[in-house]
Structure formats: structure tokens, C-alpha cells
Amino acid sequence: MKDSKEFWDKTAEKYIKSPLKDEATYQKKLAITREFLRSDSKVLEFGCGSGATAIFHAPHVKHVIATDISDKMIEAAKRKAVEAGVKNIAFEQGTLDSLNFQNESFDAVLGLNVLHLLEDVDGAITRVNQILRKDGVFVSSTSLIAEINFAFRWLISGMQLIGLAPYVSRITKCDLISKLMTSGFAIEREWQISHESVFIVARKV
């Protein structure tokens, strides 16, 4: 299995060019997230990919910092922001662990389609709690790999062995909710998108 940065740098161009699989679901996620953002919000998105979501929310908040492990993703995201004329986003290459964010410095943190790609989900959730201000929100959309049928899980494992798939955590919805609550969050909104995916808005208490 490839190192995560190496994998996403190599697949960035293909990922960026791939069309959305479900536009309606994506738009609903954006709409729900907007309900929890204010014009004075300072927002962090980690695992921002092509930057599309950060660019969408930026005009409605004070400032966005968008990060990704892949330099290639960040390069593409910067180009998109320039093309969109959005100037209140700072793009940075790195991870929650490697970037030095101050505690209690964000009103909202977005982790969309990324938690299941992390080896230390507990550590990531704890770090998100630390950098959020009290009453701040953590918005996540997570693939529930443990809920996918056995044959597909076997296929993913095979693809990982030959470098065609990244690391994925076999997290369940119950696991994720438990981790969030243990780390000091209350669940504000839970949307079971499908049997294999969940969208959660959790508030720091």
C-alpha cells in the first residue's frame, strides 16, 4: 500500500477530473453546512481535495483555511480559487498533525470524505475538538467501510496491495458517533445518506 501523500499526489489529476457521482447529495451537504456557518465564521477544511467545497462556502464566511495532504490537490485548488475570484481562502499542504493551528481558533471544521482515510481517527477527532472554539461545529461526511459487503472489502484490500487504493478505516456509524461524543461533541444533525455513508454535524460542548 502506498504512502497516503504519494497515493493522492499520483491520483490527484484523475480525482479532480472525475465528475460528481451524486450532485443532489452534494448540494444537500452544502446546504446543511451553510446552516451552521455565519458571515464572521473562521473555517478550516482538512482533506479539501480540489477545493470546490471551500470555494463554495468562502463567500459566506470571514475566512477559510483549506488543507490537503497532496501538493497536487493544493495546486489545483489554488487555481480554482483564482478562477472563481475567491480571495478569502488560504490553501496549505499538510495534515491536522503537521500544521500548527492554535487551539480554539476556528468556528467550524469540515472533514468531508476524509475520516475513513485516516489511520488515527480518534486522534483526528480530538485535534478537531482542540482547535474548535466552544460551540463550534465539526461537519463530517464519512464512508462506512465496515458496512460495505465482504466482496467489495476484499477488493479494496487487493487494490491496496498493488497501490491502487489508499488506506481505509473500517469504521461504523456507531463507532464514529461514540468517538465524537467521547471527544466532547454533541450530535446536532445526523443524515444517513446510504447504508454505507453518514453525514454528521457535531457541536463542541
C-alpha positions as CSV (number, residue, x, y, z in Angstrom):
1,M,0.0,0.0,0.0
2,K,1.4,3.4,-1.0
3,D,2.1,6.2,1.5
4,S,-1.0,8.4,1.6
5,K,0.7,11.5,0.2
6,E,2.3,9.6,-2.6
7,F,-1.1,7.9,-3.5
8,W,-3.0,11.2,-3.6
9,D,-0.3,13.1,-5.4
10,K,-0.3,10.4,-8.1
11,T,-4.1,10.2,-8.4
12,A,-4.9,13.9,-7.9
13,E,-5.4,14.7,-11.6
14,K,-7.8,11.8,-12.2
15,Y,-9.7,12.6,-8.9
16,I,-10.1,16.3,-9.9
17,K,-11.4,15.4,-13.3
18,S,-13.9,12.8,-12.0
19,P,-17.5,14.0,-12.2
20,L,-19.6,14.0,-9.0
21,K,-21.4,10.7,-8.6
22,D,-24.5,12.3,-6.9
23,E,-24.9,16.0,-7.5
24,A,-28.2,16.2,-5.4
25,T,-26.5,14.7,-2.4
26,Y,-23.5,17.0,-2.7
27,Q,-25.8,20.1,-2.9
28,K,-27.7,18.9,0.2
29,K,-24.5,18.6,2.1
30,L,-23.6,22.1,1.1
31,A,-27.0,23.5,2.2
32,I,-26.9,21.8,5.6
33,T,-23.4,23.0,6.2
34,R,-24.4,26.6,5.3
35,E,-27.0,26.5,8.1
36,F,-24.1,26.3,10.6
37,L,-21.9,29.0,9.1
38,R,-22.0,32.7,9.7
39,S,-20.6,35.7,7.9
40,D,-18.0,36.1,10.7
41,S,-17.1,32.4,10.8
42,K,-13.5,31.3,10.6
43,V,-13.5,27.8,8.9
44,L,-11.0,25.0,8.4
45,E,-11.5,22.3,5.9
46,F,-9.0,19.4,6.1
47,G,-8.7,17.0,3.2
48,C,-10.1,19.7,0.9
49,G,-9.2,17.8,-2.4
50,S,-9.9,20.0,-5.4
51,G,-11.1,22.9,-3.2
52,A,-14.6,23.0,-4.6
53,T,-16.4,22.9,-1.2
54,A,-14.1,25.5,0.4
55,I,-14.6,27.8,-2.6
56,F,-18.4,27.4,-2.4
57,H,-18.5,28.4,1.3
58,A,-15.9,31.1,1.2
59,P,-18.1,34.0,0.1
60,H,-20.4,33.3,3.0
61,V,-17.8,33.3,5.8
62,K,-15.0,35.5,7.0
63,H,-12.1,33.3,6.2
64,V,-11.3,29.7,5.1
65,I,-8.1,27.7,5.6
66,A,-8.2,24.6,3.3
67,T,-5.6,21.9,3.6
68,D,-4.8,18.6,1.9
69,I,-2.0,16.1,2.2
70,S,-1.4,16.3,-1.5
71,D,0.6,19.1,-3.1
72,K,-1.1,18.4,-6.4
73,M,-4.5,18.8,-4.9
74,I,-3.5,22.1,-3.3
75,E,-2.1,23.4,-6.6
76,A,-5.3,22.6,-8.4
77,A,-7.4,24.1,-5.6
78,K,-5.4,27.4,-5.7
79,R,-6.0,27.6,-9.5
80,K,-9.8,27.1,-9.0
81,A,-10.0,29.8,-6.4
82,V,-8.3,32.3,-8.6
83,E,-10.6,31.3,-11.5
84,A,-13.6,31.8,-9.2
85,G,-12.3,35.2,-7.9
86,V,-12.4,34.0,-4.3
87,K,-9.8,35.7,-2.2
88,N,-10.5,34.8,1.4
89,I,-9.1,31.2,1.3
90,A,-5.6,30.2,2.3
91,F,-4.6,26.8,0.9
92,E,-1.9,24.8,2.8
93,Q,-0.4,21.4,2.2
94,G,-0.3,19.3,5.3
95,T,-2.4,17.4,7.8
96,L,-4.1,18.1,11.2
97,D,-0.9,16.8,12.8
98,S,1.6,18.6,10.7
99,L,0.0,22.1,10.6
100,N,0.4,24.2,13.7
101,F,-3.1,25.6,14.3
102,Q,-3.8,27.3,17.6
103,N,-6.4,25.8,19.9
104,E,-9.9,27.3,19.9
105,S,-9.2,29.2,16.7
106,F,-12.0,28.0,14.4
107,D,-15.8,28.3,14.4
108,A,-16.3,25.4,12.1
109,V,-14.1,22.5,10.9
110,L,-15.1,20.5,7.8
111,G,-13.8,16.9,7.3
112,L,-15.6,15.7,4.2
113,N,-15.0,12.2,2.8
114,V,-11.7,12.0,4.8
115,L,-12.1,10.5,8.3
116,H,-12.3,6.9,6.9
117,L,-8.9,7.6,5.1
118,L,-7.1,8.3,8.3
119,E,-5.2,5.7,10.3
120,D,-5.8,7.6,13.6
121,V,-9.5,8.6,13.6
122,D,-9.6,9.2,17.3
123,G,-6.6,11.5,17.2
124,A,-8.1,13.5,14.3
125,I,-11.4,14.0,16.2
126,T,-9.5,15.0,19.4
127,R,-7.4,17.5,17.4
128,V,-10.6,19.0,15.7
129,N,-12.1,19.4,19.2
130,Q,-9.0,21.3,20.4
131,I,-8.9,23.8,17.5
132,L,-12.6,24.5,17.6
133,R,-14.0,27.3,19.8
134,K,-16.7,26.3,22.3
135,D,-20.0,25.8,20.4
136,G,-18.1,25.4,17.2
137,V,-19.2,22.7,14.8
138,F,-17.4,19.8,13.1
139,V,-19.1,18.8,9.8
140,S,-18.1,15.3,8.5
141,S,-19.2,13.0,5.7
142,T,-17.8,9.5,6.2
143,S,-17.8,6.3,4.2
144,L,-18.7,3.4,6.4
145,I,-16.3,0.8,5.0
146,A,-17.3,-1.8,7.6
147,E,-20.9,-1.7,6.2
148,I,-19.8,-2.5,2.6
149,N,-20.3,-6.1,1.5
150,F,-17.5,-8.5,2.1
151,A,-16.6,-9.0,-1.5
152,F,-16.1,-5.2,-2.0
153,R,-14.0,-5.0,1.1
154,W,-11.8,-7.9,-0.2
155,L,-11.5,-6.0,-3.5
156,I,-10.3,-2.9,-1.7
157,S,-7.7,-4.9,0.2
158,G,-6.4,-6.4,-3.0
159,M,-6.2,-2.9,-4.6
160,Q,-4.3,-1.6,-1.6
161,L,-1.7,-4.4,-2.0
162,I,-0.8,-3.2,-5.6
163,G,-1.0,0.6,-4.8
164,L,-4.4,1.2,-6.4
165,A,-6.3,2.2,-3.2
166,P,-5.3,4.2,-0.1
167,Y,-5.6,3.2,3.5
168,V,-9.2,3.0,4.7
169,S,-10.5,2.6,8.2
170,R,-13.3,0.1,8.7
171,I,-15.3,2.4,10.9
172,T,-19.0,2.0,11.6
173,K,-21.6,4.8,12.3
174,C,-21.9,3.7,15.9
175,D,-18.1,3.8,16.2
176,L,-17.9,7.3,14.7
177,I,-20.7,8.7,16.9
178,S,-19.1,7.2,20.0
179,K,-15.7,8.7,19.2
180,L,-17.3,12.1,18.6
181,M,-19.2,12.0,21.9
182,T,-16.2,10.7,23.9
183,S,-14.1,13.6,22.5
184,G,-16.6,16.2,23.7
185,F,-19.1,16.7,20.9
186,A,-22.9,16.6,20.9
187,I,-24.6,15.4,17.7
188,E,-26.6,18.2,16.1
189,R,-27.5,16.6,12.8
190,E,-27.2,13.0,11.5
191,W,-28.1,12.1,8.0
192,Q,-27.7,8.5,6.9
193,I,-27.0,9.2,3.2
194,S,-26.9,5.5,2.4
195,H,-26.2,2.2,4.2
196,E,-22.5,3.0,3.5
197,S,-22.2,6.7,4.2
198,V,-23.2,9.1,7.0
199,F,-23.2,12.9,7.2
200,I,-22.8,14.4,10.8
201,V,-22.8,17.8,12.3
202,A,-21.3,17.7,15.8
203,R,-21.1,20.7,18.1
204,K,-18.3,21.2,20.7
205,V,-19.8,21.3,24.2
